[in-house]
């Protein structure tokens, strides 16, 4: 199979890649780069195309979809409660000033 050939992917994987690419495009990423990132994410989640071979129909764990929350929690937990509180107050003041 030539590189870039998407025939081995399921319809669900293709829909997933389209949805991910749309999200990147909404955030200002170019169409080509968004498409590349989307397929990289699908490959990371599902391990590539799934149309043939044993194990078809297995559920995916969606690891990329959950990674951000874990990273954010670890970063926050390493800071002291006073630091977190100060950052929250600073953010609130900034949002209040910008709203006026």
C-alpha positions in Angstrom: 0.0 0.0 0.0 1.5 3.4 -1.0 2.1 6.0 1.7 -0.9 8.2 2.2 -3.4 5.6 1.0 -6.4 5.7 3.4 -8.2 2.6 2.0 -7.3 0.5 5.1 -9.1 2.8 7.5 -12.7 2.3 8.6 -15.5 4.8 8.0 -15.4 5.6 11.8 -11.7 6.4 11.6 -12.2 8.6 8.6 -15.0 10.5 10.4 -12.8 10.9 13.5 -10.0 12.3 11.4 -12.3 14.8 9.7 -13.7 15.9 13.1 -10.2 16.4 14.5 -9.0 18.3 11.4 -12.0 20.6 11.6 -11.1 21.5 15.2 -7.5 22.3 14.2 -8.7 24.5 11.3 -11.0 26.4 13.6 -8.0 27.2 15.7 -6.1 28.6 12.7 -4.0 25.7 11.6 -3.6 25.3 7.8 -5.8 22.7 6.1 -2.8 20.5 5.1 -1.3 20.6 8.6 -4.6 20.0 10.2 -5.1 16.9 8.0 -1.7 15.6 8.9 -2.2 16.1 12.6 -5.6 14.5 12.5 -4.4 11.3 10.8 -1.4 11.2 13.3 -3.9 11.3 16.1 -6.1 8.5 14.6 -3.0 6.4 14.2 -1.9 7.0 17.8 -5.4 6.2 19.1 -6.2 3.1 17.0 -2.8 1.9 15.8 -3.5 2.6 12.1 -6.0 1.2 9.6 -8.3 -1.6 10.8 -10.0 -3.1 7.8 -8.4 -6.4 7.7 -6.8 -9.0 10.0 -7.7 -10.4 13.4 -9.0 -8.2 16.2 -11.4 -6.3 14.0 -14.1 -4.4 15.9 -12.0 -3.9 19.0 -12.8 -0.8 21.1 -10.2 1.9 21.2 -9.0 3.5 24.4 -8.8 7.0 22.8 -5.5 7.8 24.6 -4.9 11.1 22.9 -8.3 12.4 23.9 -7.5 12.1 27.6 -3.9 13.1 27.6 -4.4 16.9 28.1 -6.4 16.5 31.3 -3.8 14.4 33.0 -1.0 16.8 32.0 -2.9 19.8 33.3 -3.7 18.1 36.6 -0.1 17.1 37.2 1.1 20.7 36.5 -1.5 22.1 38.9 -0.8 19.6 41.7 2.9 20.4 41.8 2.1 24.1 42.8 1.3 25.2 46.3 -2.3 26.1 47.2 -1.2 29.7 47.7 0.3 29.9 44.2 -2.8 28.4 42.7 -5.0 30.9 44.6 -2.8 33.9 43.5 -3.0 32.8 39.9 -6.8 32.5 40.1 -7.1 36.0 41.6 -4.8 37.4 38.9 -6.8 35.8 36.2 -10.1 37.1 37.6 -8.7 40.6 37.8 -7.5 40.5 34.2 -11.0 39.2 33.0 -12.7 41.9 35.0 -10.6 44.7 33.6 -11.0 43.5 30.0 -14.8 43.2 30.5 -15.1 46.9 31.4 
